[in-house]
Amino acid sequence: MSKILIRGAKVLGGAPQDVLIDGETIEAVGGGLSAEGAEVIEADGKILLPGLVDLHTHLREPGREDSETVLTGTRAAASGGFTAVFAMANTFPVADTAGVVEQVYRLGKDHGYCDVQPIGAVTVGLEGKKLAELGAMHESAAGVTVFSDDGKCVDDAVIMRRALEYVKAFGGVVAQHAQEPRLTEGAQMNEGIVSAELGLGGWPAVAEESIIARDVLLAEHVGSRVHICHLSTAGSVEIVRWAKSRGIDVTAEVTPHHLLLTDELVRSYNPVYKVNPPLRTERDVMALREALADGTIDIVATDHAPHPHEDKDCEWAAAAMGMVGLETALSVVQHTMVETGLLDWAGVADRMSATPARIGSLAGQGRPIVAGEPANLTLLDSAYRGEVDPAGFASRSRNTPYEGRELPGRVTHTFLRGRATVVDGKLA
């Protein structure tokens, strides 16, 4: 690989500096750097971040290639500034064996737009009845450390306890989709004033909060790690805050859409706003932002959930739940957290790179921007403003809630171990 000199970038939003990449590694960071024969990128005060890491991505392959593939999903990830994604297990077949997680892992290796780390299912077939091959998936070439039945809750307390006990042996983590199934039967949106006025089945906050409360107590009892997927309510924030105050080993994520959108949007009956967990109230949104700022919520994760056109272009009740998010995540975080003064760019790097890499035990990602570290980098034009146009997405699906909305920030370059995957805003 040739040398690359990024000139005048604001590293983590600080004073402009030069960053010299040699091969796969950052060779130097400082002022007035030069390198004979290096390709020069004039950053002009753009923000330089470590490559983003998404702990919660649905790549759909194998089985639902009409929605997304590992290739299209990783191209979308690179476009959004991500250099690593964790691929959820709800594929067809389910990623509940060493064979399936190795297939996903190797597809990621072959395509090369970002690192793909498979997440293994907690239970066989996501059915919640019998533990999957957790040890075999961990020992496989994929080296799985994160396990989740996301899309379904591990609602059986005994199964959840056994999973926590099992992964403790090798430092793994169970990522829980917190949804008490009996409390959400027939639910279509957040339970509240809007659901009552629209006559849609309500999804109560307690359905999430009760599972989180149970699971942090189980994690404390076992002495294991639990991670809460897509936390969405003010009450859930308080439970996680209490658990952390007791020293319980719990981490939590919030999605970009739960930092911005509210259940008022459901009044349009546009299925693009149908998601699991549902969009909540303005009060919940504000609580989530504050919790992300103060560290109660550890990370931002996209829950990128692509669906083909026919699964969203239908009546609300029949529509699939989910939104694409890889290509807009950093813009939404800039809008909701940076421009509101709740986080600086160093905080964004922590919530969207360093900490998700640490939770997922992903070596080589989420590293500091200093000499000797892998050159996994994202260059952002934070001054950019533009309307979201899904026609330009790299994802195979277009189910974004932000179409036509003006959002700030544009990823101009992404580097995966020194190799440009995005150049001037376009896939390399």
C-alpha positions in Angstrom: 0.0 0.0 0.0 1.1 3.6 -0.7 1.4 6.2 2.0 -1.6 8.6 2.5 -1.2 12.0 4.2 -4.4 13.5 5.6 -3.7 17.2 6.0 -5.4 19.6 8.4 -7.9 17.2 9.9 -9.5 18.0 13.3 -8.7 14.8 15.2 -11.7 14.2 17.5 -12.7 17.7 16.8 -9.5 19.3 18.1 -7.0 21.6 16.5 -6.1 20.7 12.9 -3.3 18.1 12.5 -1.8 15.9 9.8 -2.1 12.2 9.9 0.3 10.0 7.9 -0.8 6.5 7.1 1.7 3.9 5.9 0.2 0.7 4.8 -2.3 -0.6 7.4 -0.9 1.6 10.2 -0.9 5.2 11.4 2.7 6.3 11.1 2.5 9.8 12.6 0.2 12.4 13.9 1.2 16.1 14.2 1.7 19.4 12.5 3.5 20.0 9.2 4.0 16.3 8.3 5.2 15.4 4.8 6.0 12.1 3.0 7.6 11.8 -0.4 5.2 10.1 -2.8 2.3 10.1 -0.4 -1.3 10.6 -1.7 -2.4 13.8 -0.1 -6.0 14.4 1.2 -6.8 18.0 2.0 -9.1 17.6 5.0 -9.7 21.4 5.4 -10.8 21.2 9.0 -13.0 18.1 8.6 -13.5 15.9 11.7 -11.3 12.8 11.9 -12.7 10.0 14.0 -11.7 6.4 14.5 -13.7 4.1 12.2 -17.2 3.6 13.6 -18.2 0.2 15.1 -21.9 -0.9 15.0 -22.8 -3.5 17.6 -26.2 -4.1 16.1 -26.6 -4.6 12.3 -29.0 -6.8 10.3 -27.2 -8.0 7.1 -30.0 -10.5 6.3 -27.6 -13.0 4.5 -28.1 -15.9 4.4 -31.8 -16.2 3.6 -33.2 -12.7 3.0 -30.9 -11.4 0.2 -33.9 -9.5 -1.2 -33.5 -7.1 1.8 -29.7 -7.0 2.1 -26.6 -9.0 1.6 -23.2 -8.9 3.4 -21.8 -7.0 0.4 -24.5 -4.3 0.2 -24.7 -4.0 3.9 -21.0 -3.5 4.4 -21.0 -1.0 1.5 -23.7 0.9 3.3 -21.6 0.6 6.5 -18.5 2.1 4.8 -20.6 4.9 3.3 -21.7 5.8 6.9 -18.2 5.8 8.2 -18.2 2.3 9.8 -15.2 0.0 9.7 -16.8 -2.8 11.6 -20.3 -4.2 12.2 -21.7 -7.0 14.3 -24.2 -9.0 12.3 -27.3 -10.1 14.1 -28.3 -13.8 14.2 -31.9 -13.7 12.8 -31.0 -15.0 9.4 -32.4 -18.0 7.5 -31.0 -20.3 8.6 -30.5 -18.8 12.0 -26.9 -18.2 13.0 -27.1 -20.7 15.9 -24.2 -23.0 14.8 -20.5 -22.7 14.0 -21.2 -23.3 10.4 -23.6 -20.4 9.9 -21.5 -17.8 11.8 -18.4 -18.9 9.9 -20.3 -18.4 6.6 -21.2 -14.8 7.6 -17.7 -14.2 8.8 -16.1 -15.4 5.6 -18.5 -13.4 3.4 -17.4 -10.3 5.3 -13.7 -11.2 4.7 -14.4 -11.7 1.0 -16.1 -8.4 0.4 -13.8 -6.3 2.4 -15.7 -3.0 2.9 -15.7 -3.4 6.6 -15.0 -6.0 9.3 -18.0 -8.3 9.9 -18.2 -9.9 13.3 -21.2 -12.4 13.6 -23.4 -12.4 16.6 -24.6 -15.9 17.6 -28.1 -16.8 18.6 -28.7 -17.5 22.3 -31.3 -20.2 21.6 -31.8 -22.8 18.8 -33.8 -21.2 16.0 -34.4 -18.1 18.2 -37.2 -20.2 19.8 -36.2 -19.5 23.4 -36.4 -23.2 24.4 -32.9 -24.6 24.2 -29.4 -23.0 24.3 -27.7 -22.8 20.9 -24.1 -24.0 20.4 -22.6 -21.1 22.3 -19.2 -22.7 22.9 -18.8 -24.0 19.4 -19.6 -20.6 17.9 -17.0 -19.0 20.2 -14.4 -21.6 19.3 -15.2 -21.3 15.5 -13.2 -19.2 13.0 -15.7 -16.4 13.7 -14.7 -16.2 17.4 -18.2 -15.2 18.5 -18.3 -13.3 21.8 -21.8 -11.6 21.5 -25.0 -13.7 21.6 -28.5 -12.4 21.0 -31.9 -13.6 19.9 -32.6 -10.0 18.7 -36.0 -9.7 17.2 -37.2 -12.0 20.0 -36.7 -11.8 23.7 -35.1 -14.5 25.8 -38.2 -14.4 28.0 -37.5 -17.6 30.0 -35.6 -16.6 33.1 -34.0 -20.1 33.4 -32.7 -20.0 29.8 -31.4 -16.5 30.3 -29.6 -17.5 33.5 -28.0 -20.5 31.8 -26.9 -18.3 28.9 -25.3 -15.8 31.2 -23.5 -18.6 33.1 -22.3 -20.2 29.9 -20.8 -17.1 28.3 -19.1 -16.1 31.5 -16.6 -18.9 31.0 -15.1 -17.2 28.0 -15.9 -13.5 28.7 -18.8 -13.3 26.3 -21.9 -11.2 26.6 -25.6 -11.8 26.1 -27.3 -8.9 24.2 -31.0 -8.9 25.2 -33.9 -7.7 23.1 -36.0 -6.6 26.1 -39.7 -7.3 25.2 -42.0 -9.2 27.5 -44.0 -11.1 24.9 -47.3 -11.4 26.8 -47.4 -7.6 27.4 -46.9 -6.8 23.7 -49.3 -9.2 22.0 -50.9 -7.4 19.1 -48.9 -4.2 19.9 -48.4 -1.8 17.0 -46.9 1.3 18.5 -46.0 2.9 21.9 -48.8 2.7 24.4 -49.8 6.2 25.3 -52.0 9.1 24.2 -51.3 8.7 20.5 -52.0 5.0 20.4 -55.3 5.6 22.3 -56.3 8.4 19.8 -55.4 6.2 16.8 -56.9 3.0 18.1 -53.7 1.1 17.6 -52.6 -1.7 20.0 -50.2 -0.2 22.6 -46.7 -1.4 23.4 -46.2 -0.4 27.1 -42.9 0.8 28.4 -43.1 -1.7 31.2 -42.7 -4.6 28.7 -39.2 -3.4 28.1 -38.4 -2.3 31.6 -39.5 -5.5 33.4 -37.2 -7.6 31.3 -34.2 -5.2 31.9 -34.9 -5.3 35.6 -35.0 -9.1 35.7 -31.9 -9.4 33.5 -29.6 -7.0 35.5 -30.5 -9.0 38.6 -29.7 -12.2 36.9 -26.4 -10.8 35.7 -25.6 -9.7 39.2 -26.5 -13.2 40.6 -24.4 -15.0 38.0 -21.5 -12.4 37.9 -21.8 -12.2 34.1 -22.2 -9.5 31.4 -25.5 -8.4 30.0 -26.0 -5.9 27.2 -29.4 -4.2 26.6 -30.3 -3.8 22.9 -32.0 -0.6 21.6 -33.1 0.8 25.0 -36.0 3.1 24.4 -37.7 4.4 27.6 -37.0 6.8 30.4 -37.8 4.1 32.9 -35.3 1.7 31.3 -32.6 4.5 31.7 -33.3 4.6 35.4 -33.1 0.8 35.8 -29.7 0.7 34.0 -28.5 3.7 36.1 -29.5 1.9 39.3 -27.8 -1.3 38.1 -24.6 0.4 37.3 -24.6 2.1 40.7 -24.7 -1.4 42.3 -21.7 -2.5 40.2 -23.7 -4.8 37.9 -21.9 -5.5 34.7 -24.5 -4.1 32.3 -24.1 -2.1 29.2 -26.8 -0.5 27.0 -27.3 0.9 23.5 -29.6 3.5 21.9 -30.4 3.8 18.3 -30.2 7.1 16.3 -33.9 7.0 15.6 -34.8 6.7 19.3 -32.7 9.8 19.8 -34.7 11.9 17.3 -38.1 10.5 16.4 -41.3 10.3 18.5 -44.6 8.4 18.4 -46.3 11.6 17.1 -45.0 10.6 13.6 -47.2 7.5 13.7 -50.2 9.8 13.1 -49.2 9.7 9.5 -49.8 5.9 9.4 -46.6 5.7 7.3 -45.1 2.3 8.0 -41.6 3.7 7.6 -42.1 4.7 11.3 -43.0 1.2 12.4 -40.1 -0.2 14.4 -39.3 -2.5 17.3 -39.1 -1.2 20.0 -41.5 1.5 18.9 -40.9 5.2 18.7 -41.6 6.6 22.2 -42.5 10.0 23.6 -40.6 13.3 23.6 -39.9 12.8 27.3 -38.3 9.4 26.5 -36.2 10.9 23.7 -34.8 13.6 26.0 -34.1 11.0 28.7 -32.2 8.9 26.2 -30.1 11.8 25.0 -29.2 12.8 28.6 -28.3 9.1 29.4 -26.1 8.8 26.4 -24.3 12.0 27.4 -23.7 11.0 31.0 -22.7 7.4 30.1 -25.7 5.6 31.5 -26.2 4.4 28.0 -22.8 3.3 26.7 -23.1 3.3 22.9 -25.1 4.2 19.8 -26.0 1.2 17.7 -28.0 1.5 14.5 -30.3 -1.6 14.5 -30.0 -1.3 10.7 -33.1 -3.3 9.7 -33.5 -3.4 5.9 -36.8 -4.5 4.3 -37.8 -4.8 0.7 -40.3 -2.3 -0.7 -43.3 -4.6 -0.5 -42.8 -5.2 3.2 -43.2 -1.5 4.0 -45.4 -0.2 1.2 -48.6 -1.6 2.7 -51.1 -0.9 5.5 -49.6 -0.2 8.9 -50.7 -3.5 10.6 -49.2 -5.7 7.9 -45.9 -3.8 7.6 -42.6 -5.2 8.8 -40.8 -3.5 11.7 -37.5 -1.8 11.2 -35.5 1.1 9.6 -32.2 1.3 7.8 -29.7 3.3 9.7 -26.0 2.8 8.7 -25.8 5.6 6.3 -27.5 8.2 8.4 -26.4 7.3 12.0 -23.5 9.7 12.3 -25.6 12.6 10.9 -28.4 11.9 13.4 -25.9 11.8 16.3 -24.3 15.1 15.2 -27.8 16.6 15.0 -29.1 15.3 18.3 -26.0 15.2 20.5 -23.2 17.4 19.1 -25.2 20.3 17.9 -27.2 20.3 21.2 -23.9 20.5 23.2 -24.5 17.1 24.9 -21.5 15.4 23.4 -18.2 16.6 21.8 -16.6 14.7 19.0 -14.4 12.8 21.5 -17.6 11.6 23.1 -18.9 10.5 19.7 -15.8 8.5 19.1 -16.2 6.8 22.5 -19.9 6.0 22.0 -19.7 5.0 18.3 -16.2 3.4 18.1 -14.1 2.6 21.2 -16.9 1.4 23.5 -18.8 -0.8 21.1 -15.5 -2.4 20.1 -14.7 -3.0 23.7 -18.1 -4.5 24.5 -17.8 -6.8 21.5 -14.1 -7.7 22.3 -13.2 -6.6 18.8 -9.4 -6.1 18.6 -8.0 -3.6 16.2 -11.1 -1.5 16.1 -12.1 1.5 18.1 -8.5 2.4 18.7 -7.0 5.9 19.4 -5.7 8.0 16.5 -2.1 7.8 17.4 1.1 6.5 15.8 1.3 2.7 15.7 -2.5 2.0 15.7 -4.4 0.5 12.8 -5.5 3.0 10.3 -9.3 2.5 10.7 -10.5 6.1 10.2 -13.5 8.2 9.2 -13.3 11.7 7.8 -16.5 13.8 8.3 -17.5 17.1 6.7 -19.5 18.3 9.7 -20.3 21.6 8.0 -22.3 19.9 5.3 -26.1 20.1 5.2 -28.3 18.2 2.9 -31.6 16.4 2.5 -31.6 12.6 2.9 -32.1 10.9 -0.5 -32.5 7.1 -0.2 -32.0 6.7 -3.9 -28.3 7.2 -3.3 -28.0 4.6 -0.6 -25.6 1.7 -0.9 -28.0 -0.5 1.1 -30.3 -2.7 -0.9 -33.3 -1.4 1.0 -34.7 2.2 1.2 -36.8 2.1 4.4 -35.4 5.2 6.0 -37.5 7.5 8.2 -35.4 10.5 7.2 -36.3 10.8 3.4 -36.4 14.5 2.6 -35.3 15.6 6.0 -32.2 17.9 6.2 -29.4 16.4 8.3 -25.9 17.7 9.0 -22.6 15.9 8.2 -21.3 13.9 5.3 -18.7 11.1 5.5 -16.1 12.0 2.8 -13.6 9.2 3.4 -13.5 5.9 5.2 -10.3 3.9 5.7 -10.1 0.2 6.6 -6.6 -0.6 7.8 -5.2 2.1 5.5 -7.3 1.2 2.4 -9.9 3.7 1.3 -13.3 2.2 1.1 -15.0 5.6 0.6 -13.3 8.5 -1.3 -14.9 12.0 -1.7 -18.2 10.6 -0.5 -18.3 7.7 -3.0 -17.5 4.0 -2.5 -14.0 3.1 -3.7 
